[in-house]
Amino acid sequence: MIKPMKCIAAIALSLCFYTAYGQIAEEILIPENYSRSVCSGNMVAGDISIRPLGTQSTNTSGSPYILCYGDQLFIDHAGNFDFAGDPDPLTTPGIGYAFYDCEPTEIGEDVNRIKTDCEIDSPMPPNNGIWVARGDPNGDATFSNLGQVQEQFFGGAAGSVWFAPITITDFDNRSFDDGSCVNVSVDQAFEVIYLNQITLDNFSTVDPMSLTGSFGVSGGLSEIDNSDYIITMIKSDDPGVTGTVDAAVQHGGITTFSVPEPGLY
């Protein structure tokens, strides 16, 4: 009898495993009525560097970062932010990362101008603010791909998000204070492509003793670029025994296979 180990465990797929959770998208609130006053000093979101934390991802060398399931990016802020224009000295300012549909261009200072710049709003726009991911107030953050980003913004499909450092004048309470004094470092913007986990389904053989059959594959890079999966079938208790996958297959497709002897592959 030929058996597949559950999901991808016994079928070595030469792509990454993907799905997305990722950093939490929180709505940073814009006050309904604010003075739109001129900032009393500089507001600077500052510079960042990015370090991949994981080895599965297909591209970790720079934007766009193609992030596999389970992989992470560490956002290391240089510390060169400036909150001199903070309109409320009684609240604690900090740095977050605004979500965008495309590469942002609006640096501020009025938060409503930033809100109309490539704002990501599918499937649900923020009620009265901007979608932002927060790490610590100094701007250091870890972005993870565990499923949430795809579920929240792309209906579970793989997708792309742009991010850029943004000043949050009331970091603890997720608010832009009076909304008149915000800065985005658009020159530090970066794109992350969140890929879904590669999964196998619809495994089928003619009968329990058959050495041929078929299965479906979905997820991974193919979901984004329609590339072919590269699939290797290896017997779990004897790696020298391999099967043959008979046809190229892309995301959501079905392929056929044959193996030389019964076992777990």
Salt bridges, closest charged atoms under 4 A:
GLU26 OE1 - ARG134 NE 2.65
GLU106 OE1 - ARG113 NH2 3.22
ASP110 OD2 - ARG36 NH1 3.07
GLU119 OE2 - LYS115 NZ 2.83
GLU261 OE2 - LYS235 NZ 2.55
